[in-house]
Each structure stands twice: as C-alpha cells, then as structure tokens.
Amino acid sequence: MIAEKLLNRKQLYTWAYRLAVFTIVYNIFEGLFSVGFGLVDETISLFGFGLDSFVEVLSGVGVWHMVRRITASGDQNPDKFERTSLKITGTSFYILSSGLVLTGIYGFFSNHKPETTFWGIVISLVSIATMWVLIRKKIKTGRALGSEAILADAECTRTCLILSVVLLGSSLGFELTGLGGIDSLGAVLIAIFAFREGKEAFEKARGKT
C-alpha cells in the first residue's frame, strides 16, 4: 500500500513537471507571436500581452525547478533559486506594468489606432482554451499532492486566463467600433494585472524566507 502511494506521488510529480514544462514552452511561443503581431499591427494590448507571457516564463521556470528538486531529493523546503526567481519575476512585472501604463495613456490621448486586432482575437481565443485546460490539470495535481506551490501556480495561470479575456475584449471592441482608445484601455488593464502579479510574486518570495 505504501509503495503504491509513493509510486502514485511520483507519477503526480512527473505530471506536474510536464505541466510546468508545457507552460514555459507555450508562453514562449505565445509571447513571440503576440509581440511580433503586436509590432506589425501596432496593437498595444497584444504587444503588452506578449511581454507578459515572457514574464510568465520566469514564473514557470521557478515552478519547474521546484518540481524537479522535490522529485530528485524529496526536499519540500524552498531554496534560494525559487526566492530569487520570484523576485526577478516581481521586478519584471513592475517594469512591464509601468511601461504599459505610459504607452496606453500616450496611445489614448494621441488617438493611436492599430492596423488590425485580428491576431489579438485569434491568440486570445487560443490562450483562453489552453489556460482553462491547464488550470484544471494544475488544480487536480496540486490538490492530489497537497502542494500549495502548484495550486499557487494554477492561480497564476488563472490570471493569464483573465488577461486573455481582457485582450479578447479590447481586440473585439476595436474591430467592432474602430475606436483606438479601446486598444489603449486594454493595455492599461493588462498593466494593472501585471502589477498585481508582481506584488504577489514579492509576497511569495518573502513567505519563502
């Protein structure tokens, strides 16, 4: 019975490891496409969404490292790498949110209009579907293992889902109305969520000391 439980936990950690790797790889590609199309189409909200995806990669690396370390040694205590990763992630989110607020405000008052927000709609829909599945898998795995870290990562993924909804709303809004201010407003909303993620990252880092 004990051997079966240990085997089951090992399988769950393997699954958690794969989820972490998938999250990292997915966010890299999402960031590349979002930043690329954001620059080409001059879509502020999509560009900001892409930068946020790259910062999410940093957070994913911290979780990946944690799962790998626990699997290898069974040590549940956080190490210096995880604390440093959270601080770097938090700082990156703060810088991102500041830049997006300034860009969004400038875009709003200069009446900046993107060429199109078509790719914002496409990328946000793909992201919503992907994040929804990831959230369910991470919560299921985190609860089975009793891992607060994996459950916290699921909440981070939930924030990504919310950001995808914001991007979808601003992209659809522009396509339907042609008002450039909607794209700028979307960028500011993404900045607000990025700031909140940065704050949470620093709080987690303090909690791991």
N, C-alpha and C positions, 0 to 999 in steps of 0.2 A: 504493500500500500504506500509506504513512504517512498519507495523507489519510483512508483508511478507518479506520485505528486511532484517529485523532483524532476522527472522527465517532462511532465506537463509544464512546469515552470520554465524549464529550459526551452521548450517549444514556444512558449509565450514570449520569452525574451528574444528568441530568434525572430518571431513575428514583429515584435516591437522594433527590433533592429532594422528589419526590412522596411517597415513603415517610415522610420526616420530617414533611411537612405532614399526612399521614393520621394519623400517630402523635399529633401535637399535637391535632388535631380529635377523634380518638377518645377520648383521655384526658380532654379537657374534658367531653365528654358522659358518659363513664363516671364521672367524678368527680361531676358534677351528679346523676345518677341514684343513685349509691351513697350520697352524703351525704344526699340527700333521703329515700330509703327507709330509710337508717340512722337518721335522726332520727325519722321517723314510726313505725318499728317498734322503736325503741330498741335497735338492733343495733350494739353497739360495734365488732365486727370489720368490718362493712360500712361503717360511718362512717369508720373508720380507713383502710380500703381506698380509699375515695373521696378522702380527703385526700391519700393517697399518689399517687393519679392526678393530682391538681393539681400536686404537686411534680414529677412526671414530665413535665408540660408544660414546666416551666422547663428541664429537661434537653433536651427535644426542641427547644426554641427555639434552644439553643446549637448543636445539630447542624444545624438548618435554616439558621442564619446561616452556619455554616462551609461548607456545601454551596453556598449562594448566592454566597458570596465567592469560593470556588475556581472556580465556573462563570464568574463575571464577570471575574476577573483572573488566574486560574491560580495564585494565591499559595497555597502549601501550608502556610505557617507560621501558627500560631495567633495570633490578635490579642487585644487587651485585652478585647473583648466576651466572647469564649469563656472566658477565665480568670475574669472577673467572674461570668459565668453559672454556672460550676461552683462558685464559692464561695457564691453565693446558694443554689444547689441543695443543696449540702452542709449549709449552716446550716439550711435549711428541713427537711431530713431529720432533723437532730439534734433540732430543736424538736418535730417530729412524733413521733419515737420516744419522747421524754421524756413528752409528753402521753399517748400511748397506753399506756405502761407504768403510769403513775399511774392512768389511767382503768381499765385492765384489772385492776390489783390491787384497786382500790376495788370494781369490779364483782364480782370473785371473792369477796371477803370479805363483801360486802353481799348476796351471792346474787342479784345482778341477773339478771333473765330478760327477753329480748326478747319482743315480741309475737309475732313470727314471723321466721324466717330464710329464708322462701321466696324473697324477692328476692335474697338473698345467693347462693342456689343458681343462680338464673337468670343473674344478672350474672357470676358466676364462670365458668359454662359458656361464655357468650358470649366472655368475655375469654380463656379458655384457647384456644378455637378461633382467635380473632383474633391473639393473641400468637404462636401456633405458626406461622401463615402469615407474619407479619411477620418472625419470627426467620429463617426460611428465605430470604425475599427479601433481607433485610439482609445476611446472611452471603454469599449468592451475589453480591450487588452489591459488598460490601466486598472480597471476595477478587478479583473481576474488576478492581477499581480499585487493589488493593493498599493500601486505606485502613484504617489502624489505628483511626481515629476512628469510621468506620462499623461496623467489627467490634466496637468497644467499645460502640457504641450497641445492637448486636444482643445483647450480653451484658446490657445494661441491660433490654432487652425480655425476655430470659430470666428475669431477676429478677422482672419483672412476671408472667410465667407462673407462677413458683413462688408468688408472693403469691396468685394466683388459685386455685391448688391449696389453699393454706392456708385461704383464705376458703371454698372449697367444702367442705373437711373440717370446719371449725368449724360451718358452716351445716347440713350434713347431720347432724353429730353432735348438734346441739341438736334438730333435727326428729325424730330417732330416739329420743333419750333424754329430752329436756326438761330437761336439766341446764344451768343458766345459766352455770356455770363454763366450759363448753366455748367459749362465745362470748367470754368474757373472755380465755381462753387464746389464742384465735385473734388477738385484738387485740394481746396481748403478743408473739406470734410475728411478726406484721406489723411491730411496733415494732423487733424485732431485725433484720429485713431492712432496714428503713428506716435504722437506724443504720449498717449495713454499706454501704448505698448512699451515705450521707452521707460516710463515711470515704473511699470510693473516689472521690467527687467532689473532695474536697480533695487527694487524692493525684494525680489527673489535673491539677488546677489547678497544683500545684507542678511537675509534669512539663512544663508548658507555659510556664514562665518562662524 
